[in-house]
Amino acid sequence: MNRSIARRLSLLFAIAALVVFALVGTGLFVVLRVQLDRHLRESLDDRTEIARIIVYHAVTPEKWRIAREKLTDMTPRDGTAYFAVWSDDPNYQFGHPLQGRLVKSWTDGYERIRPDDREFDMLTNTMTLPPYLGRPAVHVQVAAGYLANSHTMRSFGLALAGLSGLGSLLVLLLSRWATRIGLEPLARLTRDASEVRPNNRSQRLDTRSLPFELGDLANSFNGALERLDGAYGRLESFNADVAHELRTPVTILIGQTEVALSRDRSVESLRTTLQSNLEEFERMRAIVNDMLFLARADQGERATGLVDLALEAEVAHTLEFLEIPLEEAGVTAIATGVAHASVNRALFGRALTNLVMNAIQHCGPGAAIHVSLERLGDQILVSVANPGARIDVDVLDHLFDRFYRAEASRSNSRENHGLGLAIVKAIAGMHRGTVFATSINGINTFGFSVAAPDPDPAQLARDARMTVPDEATVRGWNLSNDARAATDPGR
């Protein structure tokens, strides 16, 4: 069941107010009872002193008669005060000592008694007067009733309980109103968030007038909207790019099939058509496989089957595998540097092959392609450099995007579907590395990095003496810091 925050806060405030009122009321109740008891004891002391004086001077029968009359006049009819005098001489008697259950006694002679003939307790004080002149020794008991105190405490308790309940109810109503006002920014955030639609993805929550408690929440939500907007935009671009790339082979297949069906063809002609269709199917399968691979990389898949390899041997093996394409293009490949790292051999070879093939496609006959290995901190850099026309900075920033084309049209579009460099970026991310690209002095360099093993002290000393790379290289190195979000492709 959904619960209202305003209702919950109001209830909590009301409970807190009730607890506070109860504690304060209990304190006041105790203080009032102590004060009333103190006043009752003072009143009893005053009556006791008066009774002592009256009885003390009653030394003759005449004076004792007068003393009895005074004690009678001092005794109220409601029984809230009581006097008793008794002695061995039956002539010196007034009333009877109170009989009942002892409730409490004090060391100074005071006692609280529940009399048998009364419905309320009495505070008593008993004293003995020694013989004086013609008067014998007498015992004097003075009592004062708790009736007034009990009525006062009962009335005060009922009033306090009623006021506490009324105050708690008032706090509940006021807190309900206050929480509604206090939660208005949250309600505004809810309204703003509900207005976000696919057709207005750029809308963000207004955080300028929000309390700081909601600022972090709104900023986090805006950050999530930014990421979703970027992912949605990449998805739209990706769908458009995939549709564009698949449309070409599908169109070719449809056209060739229609031509083949337009009239009777020889077996050789049909074989040629089927061979061409097979090439287009192979191209479509390559695109689909590459997109599936990139999708797994986007989901954060890491490289498995890592093996500690000498990367210079893997570079040599890859260049040997690409010997025929290098000869057909009339270019040479030169490998330099040594390094060790834990990599997936197949993925590392695929990334390096894509970089070398990219270099072959973008340099003229007689050029030399340089493949180098270098350690920089906790990364192993694999660079492939080739001579070529200068690449603009804006273009460099997108060369690893999927289906990205630096030119409006490409002569090799049938052979390259624009995912080679995107796959390099994904493989680098699967090895906790990044990609980089630079274009300086007619040399275009593309590369990726993989996580390096922990260096020994000698290696750290060598890294400390390494030359700081130039600004262009640093810019290229920082081209991509998150290969898992690789939504990107080749040049």
C-alpha positions in Angstrom: 0.0 0.0 0.0 1.4 3.4 -1.0 1.7 5.8 1.9 1.7 9.6 1.7 4.9 11.3 2.9 2.9 14.3 4.1 0.5 12.1 6.1 3.4 10.1 7.6 5.3 13.3 8.6 2.1 14.8 10.0 1.5 11.7 12.1 5.1 11.6 13.3 4.9 15.3 14.3 1.7 14.6 16.2 3.2 11.6 18.0 6.3 13.6 18.8 4.1 16.5 20.1 2.1 14.1 22.2 5.2 12.6 23.7 6.6 16.0 24.5 3.3 17.1 26.0 3.1 13.9 28.1 6.6 14.4 29.4 6.1 18.1 30.2 2.7 17.3 31.7 4.1 14.5 33.9 6.8 16.9 35.1 4.2 19.6 35.9 2.0 17.0 37.6 4.9 15.9 39.8 5.9 19.4 40.7 2.3 20.4 41.5 1.8 17.4 43.7 5.1 18.1 45.6 4.1 21.7 46.1 0.6 20.8 47.3 2.0 18.3 49.7 4.5 20.9 51.0 1.6 23.4 51.5 -0.5 20.8 53.2 2.4 20.0 55.6 2.9 23.7 56.3 -0.8 24.1 57.0 -0.6 21.1 59.3 2.4 22.6 61.1 0.4 25.9 61.7 -2.6 24.0 63.1 -0.2 21.9 65.2 1.4 24.9 66.7 -1.9 26.5 67.5 -3.3 23.3 69.1 -0.1 23.0 71.1 -0.4 26.5 72.5 -4.1 26.0 73.3 -3.6 22.7 75.1 -0.4 23.7 76.8 -2.0 26.5 78.7 -5.1 24.6 79.7 -3.9 24.0 83.2 -7.3 24.2 85.0 -10.7 22.6 84.2 -12.1 26.0 83.2 -9.2 26.7 80.8 -9.5 23.1 79.4 -13.2 23.8 78.7 -12.3 26.9 76.8 -9.5 24.9 75.0 -12.1 22.3 73.9 -14.3 25.0 72.6 -11.4 26.5 70.5 -10.5 23.1 69.1 -14.1 22.5 68.2 -14.2 25.9 66.4 -11.0 25.1 64.5 -12.4 21.7 63.2 -14.1 22.2 59.8 -17.4 20.4 59.1 -16.1 18.8 56.0 -13.5 16.8 58.0 -10.5 18.2 56.2 -8.9 19.0 59.5 -9.0 17.0 62.7 -7.8 17.4 66.4 -7.6 14.8 69.0 -6.3 15.0 72.7 -6.0 12.2 75.1 -4.2 11.4 78.4 -4.4 9.2 81.4 -6.8 11.7 83.1 -10.2 11.1 81.6 -11.0 14.8 82.0 -8.5 15.7 79.4 -10.0 14.1 76.4 -11.0 15.6 73.0 -12.0 13.4 70.1 -10.3 10.0 69.4 -7.0 9.2 67.7 -7.5 8.4 64.0 -7.6 4.7 63.2 -6.9 3.3 59.8 -4.4 1.9 57.4 -0.9 3.5 57.4 -0.1 4.6 53.9 3.2 6.2 54.5 5.3 7.5 57.4 8.2 9.9 57.6 11.1 10.1 60.1 10.0 13.5 61.4 6.8 12.1 62.8 4.4 12.7 60.0 2.2 9.9 58.8 -0.3 9.4 56.0 -3.3 7.4 57.1 -6.3 6.1 55.3 -9.0 6.4 58.1 -11.7 3.8 58.3 -14.4 6.5 58.5 -13.2 8.7 55.7 -12.9 8.4 51.9 -9.7 10.4 51.7 -6.3 10.2 53.3 -5.2 12.3 56.2 -1.7 13.7 57.1 -1.2 13.5 60.8 1.3 14.8 63.3 1.3 13.6 66.9 3.1 15.2 69.8 3.2 14.7 73.6 3.1 17.6 76.0 4.6 17.1 79.5 2.6 17.9 82.7 2.4 21.6 83.4 1.0 23.0 86.7 -2.3 21.2 87.2 -2.5 19.6 83.8 -1.3 16.1 83.3 0.8 14.8 80.3 -1.3 14.8 77.2 -1.0 13.5 73.6 -2.1 15.9 70.8 -2.9 14.6 67.3 -3.5 17.1 64.5 -4.6 15.9 61.0 -5.1 17.6 57.7 -7.0 16.0 54.8 -5.7 15.3 51.2 -9.2 15.9 49.8 -8.5 19.3 48.4 -5.1 18.2 47.0 -6.8 15.1 45.4 -9.5 17.3 43.8 -6.8 19.7 42.5 -4.6 17.0 41.1 -7.6 15.3 39.4 -8.7 18.5 37.8 -5.2 19.4 36.8 -4.6 15.9 35.3 -7.9 15.9 33.3 -7.1 19.4 32.0 -3.6 18.5 31.2 -4.7 15.3 29.3 -7.3 17.3 27.4 -4.9 20.1 26.5 -2.3 17.6 25.4 -4.7 15.8 23.1 -6.0 19.0 21.7 -2.5 20.3 21.2 -1.5 17.1 19.5 -4.5 17.4 17.2 -3.6 21.0 16.4 0.0 19.9 15.7 -1.3 17.2 13.4 -3.4 19.7 11.4 -0.7 22.3 11.3 2.0 19.8 10.3 -0.3 18.5 7.6 -0.5 22.0 6.2 3.3 22.6 6.7 4.3 19.4 5.1 2.2 20.1 2.1 4.0 23.4 1.6 7.4 21.8 2.4 6.9 19.0 -0.1 5.7 21.3 -2.9 9.2 21.3 -4.5 9.0 17.5 -4.7 5.5 17.7 -6.2 6.9 20.2 -8.8 9.8 17.7 -9.5 7.2 15.0 -10.1 5.2 17.2 -12.5 8.4 18.2 -14.4 9.5 14.5 -14.6 6.1 13.4 -15.9 6.4 15.8 -18.8 9.5 14.2 -20.2 8.5 12.5 -23.5 10.4 10.9 -26.3 9.7 14.0 -28.4 11.1 16.4 -25.8 14.1 14.4 -24.5 16.1 17.6 -24.0 13.8 18.8 -21.1 15.5 18.8 -17.7 14.4 19.4 -14.2 14.8 23.0 -13.0 17.1 22.8 -10.0 17.6 26.6 -9.4 14.9 27.0 -6.8 15.1 23.6 -5.2 16.1 23.1 -1.5 19.6 21.6 -1.3 18.1 18.3 0.1 16.4 17.8 -3.3 19.3 19.3 -5.4 21.3 16.1 -5.5 18.2 14.1 -6.4 17.3 16.4 -9.2 20.9 16.5 -10.5 21.1 12.7 -10.4 17.8 12.5 -12.3 19.0 15.1 -14.9 22.2 13.0 -15.2 20.2 9.9 -15.9 18.1 11.8 -18.5 21.4 13.0 -20.1 22.6 9.4 -20.3 19.3 8.1 -21.6 19.1 10.9 -24.1 22.6 10.0 -25.3 21.8 6.3 -25.4 18.5 7.0 -27.3 20.3 9.2 -29.8 23.0 6.6 -30.3 20.3 4.0 -30.8 18.6 6.1 -33.4 21.9 6.7 -35.2 22.8 3.1 -34.9 19.4 1.9 -36.3 19.8 4.4 -39.2 23.4 3.3 -39.8 22.5 -0.4 -39.8 19.6 0.2 -42.1 21.8 2.2 -44.4 24.6 -0.4 -44.4 22.2 -3.4 -44.9 20.1 -1.6 -47.5 23.0 -1.6 -50.0 23.6 -5.4 -50.1 19.8 -6.0 -49.9 19.3 -3.7 -52.9 22.0 -5.4 -54.8 20.6 -8.8 -54.0 17.1 -7.8 -55.1 18.4 -6.1 -58.3 20.6 -9.0 -59.4 17.8 -11.5 -58.6 15.3 -9.5 -60.6 17.6 -9.3 -63.5 18.3 -13.0 -63.3 14.6 -13.8 -63.3 13.7 -11.3 -66.1 14.7 -13.8 -68.8 16.2 -17.2 -69.3 19.8 -17.4 -68.2 22.5 -19.9 -68.8 23.9 -22.0 -66.0 27.1 -20.0 -66.1 25.2 -16.7 -65.8 23.2 -18.0 -62.9 26.3 -19.2 -61.2 27.9 -15.8 -61.6 24.7 -14.2 -60.1 24.7 -16.6 -57.2 28.4 -16.0 -56.6 27.7 -12.3 -56.4 24.8 -12.8 -54.1 26.9 -15.0 -51.9 29.4 -12.2 -51.6 26.7 -9.8 -50.5 25.4 -12.4 -48.0 28.9 -12.7 -46.6 29.1 -9.0 -46.2 25.7 -8.9 -44.4 26.8 -11.7 -42.2 30.0 -9.8 -41.3 28.0 -6.7 -40.5 25.6 -8.7 -38.2 28.5 -10.6 -36.5 30.4 -7.4 -35.9 27.2 -5.7 -34.5 26.6 -8.7 -32.2 30.2 -8.4 -31.0 29.9 -4.7 -30.3 26.6 -5.2 -28.5 28.3 -7.7 -26.1 31.0 -5.2 -25.5 28.4 -2.5 -24.8 27.0 -4.7 -22.0 30.4 -4.6 -20.3 31.7 -8.0 -21.4 35.4 -8.5 -20.5 37.9 -10.5 -22.4 38.3 -14.1 -21.2 40.9 -16.7 -21.9 43.7 -14.2 -21.1 47.2 -15.5 -21.8 50.5 -13.8 -20.9 52.1 -13.1 -24.3 55.1 -11.5 -25.8 53.2 -8.9 -27.9 56.0 -8.4 -30.4 55.6 -12.1 -31.4 51.9 -11.5 -32.0 52.6 -8.4 -34.0 55.0 -10.4 -36.2 52.5 -13.2 -36.6 49.8 -10.7 -37.7 52.0 -9.0 -40.2 52.9 -12.3 -41.6 49.2 -13.2 -41.9 48.7 -9.9 -43.8 51.6 -10.3 -46.1 49.5 -10.8 -49.3 47.4 -7.6 -48.7 50.6 -5.7 -48.0 52.2 -6.9 -51.2 49.0 -6.2 -53.3 49.0 -2.6 -51.9 52.7 -2.2 -52.5 53.5 -1.1 -48.9 55.8 -2.5 -46.3 55.3 -3.0 -42.5 57.9 -2.4 -39.8 57.5 -3.5 -36.2 59.4 -2.0 -33.3 59.2 -2.4 -29.5 58.7 -5.3 -27.1 56.0 -5.7 -24.4 54.3 -8.4 -22.4 50.7 -8.4 -21.4 47.8 -10.7 -20.6 45.5 -10.6 -23.6 43.0 -12.8 -25.5 45.2 -13.8 -28.5 42.3 -13.9 -31.0 40.9 -10.5 -29.9 44.3 -8.8 -29.9 45.1 -10.2 -33.4 41.7 -9.0 -34.6 42.2 -5.4 -33.3 45.8 -5.2 -34.8 44.6 -6.6 -38.1 41.9 -4.0 -38.3 44.4 -1.2 -37.6 46.9 -2.5 -40.2 44.1 -3.0 -42.8 43.0 0.5 -42.1 46.5 1.8 -42.7 46.8 -0.2 -45.9 43.6 1.3 -47.3 44.8 4.9 -46.6 48.3 5.0 -47.8 49.8 4.9 -51.3 52.1 2.3 -52.9 55.7 2.4 -51.7 54.7 3.7 -48.2 55.8 2.2 -45.0 53.5 1.2 -42.1 55.1 1.4 -38.6 53.7 -0.9 -35.9 55.1 0.0 -32.4 54.8 -1.3 -28.9 55.4 0.9 -25.9 54.6 0.9 -22.2 53.2 4.0 -20.7 52.4 3.7 -17.0 49.9 0.9 -16.5 49.1 0.6 -20.2 50.7 -1.1 -23.2 50.3 1.1 -26.3 49.9 -0.6 -29.7 50.3 2.1 -32.5 50.0 1.7 -36.3 51.3 4.8 -38.2 51.1 5.4 -41.9 51.8 8.4 -44.1 48.7 10.2 -45.3 46.8 13.4 -45.7 46.2 15.4 -42.6 43.0 14.5 -40.7 41.1 17.4 -39.0 40.7 17.3 -35.3 36.9 17.1 -35.6 37.3 14.0 -37.7 39.8 12.4 -35.3 37.2 12.7 -32.5 34.8 10.4 -34.5 37.1 8.0 -36.2 36.2 5.2 -33.8 32.5 5.8 -34.1 30.4 3.1 -35.8 29.8 3.6 -39.5 31.5 6.9 -39.4 32.8 8.2 -42.8 35.4 10.8 -43.0 34.5 11.3 -46.7 31.1 11.8 -48.2 31.6 8.8 -50.4 34.2 6.1 -50.4 35.6 4.0 -53.2 36.0 1.0 -50.9 32.6 1.1 -49.3 31.8 -2.4 -50.7 34.9 -3.8 -48.9 34.7 -1.9 -45.6 31.4 -1.4 -43.7 32.8 1.0 -41.2 33.1 -1.1 -38.1 36.8 -1.9 -38.0 37.9 0.9 -35.7 34.8 0.5 -33.6 35.7 -3.1 -33.0 39.3 -2.0 -32.1 37.8 0.3 -29.5 35.5 -2.4 -28.1 38.5 -4.9 -27.8 40.6 -2.2 -26.0 37.8 -1.7 -23.5 37.5 -5.4 -23.0 41.2 -5.4 -22.0 40.8 -2.3 -19.7 42.4 0.0 -22.3 41.5 2.9 -24.5 42.0 4.0 -28.2 43.8 7.0 -29.6 44.4 8.7 -32.9 46.8 11.5 -34.0 47.6 13.3 -37.3 50.9 15.1 -37.2 53.4 16.1 -40.0 51.8 13.9 -42.6 51.8 10.8 -40.3 48.4 9.4 -39.2 48.6 7.2 -36.1 45.9 4.9 -34.8 46.2 2.7 -31.8 44.8 1.1 -28.8 46.0 0.1 -25.3 45.7 -2.9 -23.0 46.2 -3.2 -19.3 49.9 -3.8 -18.5 51.1 -6.2 -15.8 52.4 -4.8 -12.6 55.9 -3.4 -13.4 59.1 -4.3 -11.5 61.1 -1.5 -9.9 63.4 -1.3 -12.9 60.5 -0.8 -15.2 59.1 2.0 -13.0 62.5 3.8 -13.1 62.4 3.5 -16.9 58.9 4.9 -17.1 59.9 7.8 -14.9 62.6 8.8 -17.4 60.3 8.6 -20.4 59.7 11.7 -22.4 56.4 13.4 -21.8 54.2 13.1 -25.0 53.2 16.2 -26.9 49.8 17.8 -26.6 48.5 16.2 -29.8 49.4 12.8 -28.5 47.8 13.4 -25.2 44.6 14.6 -26.9 44.5 11.5 -29.0 45.2 9.3 -25.9 42.2 10.8 -24.1 40.0 10.3 -27.2 38.0 7.6 -25.4 38.0 6.7 -21.7 35.1 4.3 -21.8 35.3 1.7 -24.4 32.4 -0.2 -22.9 30.2 2.6 -24.2 31.6 1.9 -27.7 29.0 3.0 -30.1 31.7 3.9 -32.6 33.3 2.8 -36.0 36.0 3.1 -38.6 37.4 5.8 -40.8 
